[in-house]
Amino acid sequence: MSPHEIVLLIAMGFLGGVINALVGGGTFFTFPVLLFLGISPVIANATNTVALWPGIVMSATAYIAELREVQKKLPIRCAVAIAGGALGAILLLASGNETFYSLIPWLIGIATLLFAFSNGIVRQISKFGSGTNATLALGLGLAFAVYGGYFGAGVGILLMAALTLAGENDAQIANAQKNLLSALINGSAVVIFVVQGAVIWSYALFLMAGAIPGGFVGAHAARRLPKKWLRICVISVGGFLTLVYFRRIYFP
């Protein structure tokens, strides 16, 4: 690995950490750089998941007090998250590079749309939010966890929608659970990736070296930076990458 590649990884990790802390969507910056450096798609996704996981865990630990208020609901939701994340990771490794590569523009495109319309999605689903939908919400939670283990970008938005459907109307408590479930989904995927030797640790560690301080800076800058323009930036990058990969894969 050249010095220029190391600098690029740390810089993009830092940017991804900042963006994740502020508005989410850091994967749009970190995953493509691994592909750009020539890593195969499946290994790039696994390496990216490992690199960004510590930042997700840090976000989850910031909401311990809120989680105590819903601790009776957590065991089943956590179990579903862990199982779904592991299943998604297994599906990723089983699908192989060719299949996963062909899905990249679709996955990035869907994640971009979820990110762009996240507020509207959650707002519409909140109209149906009720404890009577708990079983449906749990089923959706499992499906979303599988997606999270497979790719992951935008999974936080999906989890918020599932929690809203389950009747979690307090935004802070729902966000606390979303962060915890995201950490567990990615954590179980990380275990699968590590056990299967699907991680290039040199790349993961340099990304992580940027992402951890990036998350710290982003968390402290959250009240001062204009989130509207950051969202526009993330959506623009996601849209651009969708077009790039559609052209590269389907119209070479």
C-alpha positions as CSV (number, residue, x, y, z in Angstrom):
1,M,0.0,0.0,0.0
2,S,1.4,3.4,-1.0
3,P,1.6,6.5,1.2
4,H,-1.0,8.1,-1.1
5,E,-3.4,5.3,-0.5
6,I,-2.9,5.4,3.2
7,V,-3.7,9.2,3.2
8,L,-6.7,8.6,1.0
9,L,-8.1,5.9,3.4
10,I,-7.6,8.0,6.5
11,A,-9.1,11.1,4.9
12,M,-12.2,9.3,3.5
13,G,-12.6,7.5,6.9
14,F,-12.5,10.8,8.6
15,L,-15.1,12.2,6.2
16,G,-17.2,9.2,6.5
17,G,-17.1,9.4,10.3
18,V,-18.1,13.0,10.3
19,I,-21.0,12.5,7.9
20,N,-22.2,9.5,9.9
21,A,-22.2,11.5,13.1
22,L,-24.0,14.4,11.5
23,V,-26.6,13.0,9.1
24,G,-25.6,9.4,8.3
25,G,-24.5,8.1,4.9
26,G,-20.8,7.8,5.6
27,T,-20.8,4.5,3.6
28,F,-21.3,6.5,0.4
29,F,-17.8,7.9,1.0
30,T,-15.9,4.9,2.4
31,F,-17.1,2.0,0.3
32,P,-16.4,3.4,-3.1
33,V,-12.8,4.3,-2.2
34,L,-12.2,0.7,-1.4
35,L,-13.5,-0.3,-4.8
36,F,-11.4,2.5,-6.4
37,L,-8.3,0.9,-4.7
38,G,-9.0,-2.3,-6.5
39,I,-10.5,-4.4,-3.7
40,S,-13.1,-7.0,-4.8
41,P,-16.7,-5.9,-4.1
42,V,-17.5,-8.4,-1.4
43,I,-14.3,-7.9,0.5
44,A,-14.6,-4.1,0.1
45,N,-18.1,-4.2,1.7
46,A,-16.9,-6.5,4.5
47,T,-13.8,-4.3,5.2
48,N,-16.0,-1.2,5.2
49,T,-18.4,-2.7,7.7
50,V,-15.6,-3.5,10.1
51,A,-14.0,-0.1,9.7
52,L,-17.2,1.8,10.5
53,W,-18.5,-0.4,13.2
54,P,-16.7,1.2,16.2
55,G,-18.3,4.5,15.4
56,I,-21.7,2.9,15.4
57,V,-21.0,1.4,18.8
58,M,-20.0,4.8,20.2
59,S,-23.3,6.3,18.9
60,A,-25.2,3.5,20.7
61,T,-23.5,4.0,24.0
62,A,-24.6,7.6,24.1
63,Y,-28.2,6.6,24.7
64,I,-27.9,4.2,27.7
65,A,-30.5,6.2,29.7
66,E,-33.1,6.1,27.0
67,L,-32.6,2.4,26.5
68,R,-33.3,1.7,30.2
69,E,-36.8,3.0,29.6
70,V,-37.6,0.2,27.0
71,Q,-35.4,-2.5,28.4
72,K,-38.3,-5.1,28.4
73,K,-38.7,-4.7,24.7
74,L,-35.0,-5.0,23.8
75,P,-34.2,-8.7,24.2
76,I,-36.4,-9.9,21.3
77,R,-35.5,-6.9,19.1
78,C,-31.8,-7.4,19.8
79,A,-32.0,-11.1,19.0
80,V,-33.7,-10.4,15.7
81,A,-31.1,-7.8,14.9
82,I,-28.2,-10.1,15.6
83,A,-29.8,-13.0,13.7
84,G,-30.6,-10.8,10.7
85,G,-27.2,-9.2,10.5
86,A,-25.5,-12.6,10.6
87,L,-27.8,-13.9,7.9
88,G,-27.2,-10.9,5.7
89,A,-23.4,-11.3,6.1
90,I,-23.7,-15.0,5.2
91,L,-25.8,-14.1,2.1
92,L,-23.2,-11.5,1.0
93,L,-20.3,-14.0,1.2
94,A,-22.4,-16.7,-0.5
95,S,-23.5,-14.4,-3.3
96,G,-20.0,-13.9,-4.6
97,N,-18.4,-10.8,-6.2
98,E,-20.1,-11.0,-9.6
99,T,-23.6,-11.0,-8.1
100,F,-22.9,-8.4,-5.5
101,Y,-21.1,-6.2,-8.0
102,S,-24.2,-6.2,-10.3
103,L,-26.3,-5.2,-7.3
104,I,-24.1,-2.2,-6.2
105,P,-25.9,0.5,-8.3
106,W,-29.3,-0.8,-7.1
107,L,-28.2,-0.9,-3.5
108,I,-26.6,2.6,-3.6
109,G,-29.6,3.9,-5.5
110,I,-32.1,2.5,-3.0
111,A,-30.1,3.8,0.0
112,T,-29.9,7.2,-1.6
113,L,-33.7,7.3,-2.1
114,L,-34.2,6.2,1.5
115,F,-31.8,8.9,2.7
116,A,-33.5,11.6,0.6
117,F,-37.0,10.8,1.7
118,S,-36.3,9.5,5.2
119,N,-38.3,12.1,7.0
120,G,-41.4,11.5,4.8
121,I,-41.1,7.8,5.1
122,V,-41.0,7.8,8.9
123,R,-43.8,10.5,9.0
124,Q,-46.1,8.4,6.8
125,I,-45.5,5.2,8.7
126,S,-46.1,7.1,12.0
127,K,-49.7,7.4,10.9
128,F,-50.0,3.6,11.3
129,G,-47.8,3.4,14.4
130,S,-49.4,1.2,17.1
131,G,-48.5,-1.5,19.5
132,T,-50.9,-3.8,17.5
133,N,-48.4,-3.7,14.7
134,A,-45.6,-5.1,16.8
135,T,-45.5,-8.5,15.0
136,L,-45.4,-6.8,11.6
137,A,-42.7,-4.4,12.9
138,L,-40.6,-7.3,14.2
139,G,-40.9,-9.1,10.8
140,L,-39.8,-5.9,9.0
141,G,-37.0,-5.5,11.6
142,L,-35.7,-9.0,10.6
143,A,-35.8,-8.2,6.9
144,F,-34.1,-4.8,7.5
145,A,-31.4,-6.5,9.6
146,V,-30.7,-9.0,6.8
147,Y,-30.3,-6.0,4.4
148,G,-28.1,-4.3,7.0
149,G,-25.8,-7.3,7.2
150,Y,-25.7,-7.6,3.4
151,F,-25.0,-4.0,2.6
152,G,-26.1,-1.6,5.3
153,A,-26.3,1.9,3.8
154,G,-29.7,3.4,4.9
155,V,-30.5,0.7,7.4
156,G,-30.9,3.2,10.2
157,I,-33.8,4.8,8.3
158,L,-35.5,1.5,7.8
159,L,-35.1,0.6,11.5
160,M,-36.6,4.0,12.5
161,A,-39.6,3.1,10.2
162,A,-40.0,-0.3,11.8
163,L,-39.8,1.1,15.3
164,T,-42.3,3.8,14.5
165,L,-44.7,1.1,13.2
166,A,-44.2,-0.7,16.5
167,G,-45.5,2.3,18.3
168,E,-42.3,4.0,19.4
169,N,-43.4,7.6,19.1
170,D,-40.7,9.2,21.3
171,A,-38.1,10.2,18.8
172,Q,-35.2,10.0,21.3
173,I,-36.1,6.5,22.5
174,A,-36.6,5.3,18.9
175,N,-33.3,6.8,17.9
176,A,-31.6,5.1,20.9
177,Q,-33.0,1.7,19.8
178,K,-32.1,2.4,16.2
179,N,-28.4,3.0,17.2
180,L,-28.3,-0.1,19.4
181,L,-29.9,-2.3,16.8
182,S,-27.6,-0.9,14.1
183,A,-24.6,-1.7,16.3
184,L,-25.8,-5.3,16.8
185,I,-26.6,-5.9,13.1
186,N,-23.2,-4.7,12.0
187,G,-21.5,-6.4,15.0
188,S,-22.9,-9.8,14.1
189,A,-21.9,-9.2,10.4
190,V,-18.4,-8.2,11.6
191,V,-18.1,-11.5,13.4
192,I,-19.0,-13.5,10.3
193,F,-16.7,-11.4,8.1
194,V,-13.8,-11.8,10.5
195,V,-14.3,-15.6,11.1
196,Q,-14.5,-16.1,7.3
197,G,-11.4,-14.1,6.6
198,A,-13.2,-11.6,4.5
199,V,-11.5,-8.5,5.9
200,I,-8.4,-6.7,4.6
201,W,-7.2,-5.4,8.0
202,S,-4.6,-2.9,6.7
203,Y,-7.3,-1.1,4.8
204,A,-9.9,-1.4,7.6
205,L,-7.6,-0.1,10.2
206,F,-6.6,3.0,8.2
207,L,-10.2,3.8,7.5
208,M,-11.0,3.2,11.2
209,A,-8.1,5.6,12.1
210,G,-9.9,8.3,10.3
211,A,-13.5,7.3,11.1
212,I,-13.1,7.4,14.9
213,P,-11.8,10.9,15.2
214,G,-14.2,11.9,12.4
215,G,-17.1,10.7,14.4
216,F,-15.9,12.6,17.5
217,V,-15.5,15.8,15.4
218,G,-18.9,15.3,13.8
219,A,-20.7,14.8,17.1
220,H,-19.2,18.0,18.5
221,A,-20.0,20.0,15.3
222,A,-23.5,18.7,15.0
223,R,-25.1,21.9,16.4
224,R,-23.1,24.3,14.3
225,L,-22.9,22.8,10.8
226,P,-25.9,23.2,8.4
227,K,-27.4,19.7,8.2
228,K,-29.6,20.6,5.2
229,W,-26.6,21.2,3.0
230,L,-24.8,18.2,4.3
231,R,-27.9,16.1,3.4
232,I,-27.9,17.6,0.0
233,C,-24.2,16.7,-0.3
234,V,-24.7,13.1,0.7
235,I,-27.7,12.7,-1.6
236,S,-25.8,14.2,-4.5
237,V,-22.8,11.8,-3.9
238,G,-25.2,8.9,-3.7
239,G,-27.0,9.8,-6.9
240,F,-23.7,10.4,-8.7
241,L,-22.3,7.0,-7.6
242,T,-25.6,5.3,-8.6
243,L,-25.2,6.7,-12.1
244,V,-21.5,5.9,-12.3
245,Y,-22.0,2.2,-11.3
246,F,-25.0,1.8,-13.5
247,R,-23.0,3.0,-16.5
248,R,-19.9,1.0,-15.5
249,I,-21.8,-2.3,-14.9
250,Y,-24.6,-2.2,-17.4
251,F,-23.3,0.1,-20.2
252,P,-19.5,-0.5,-20.3
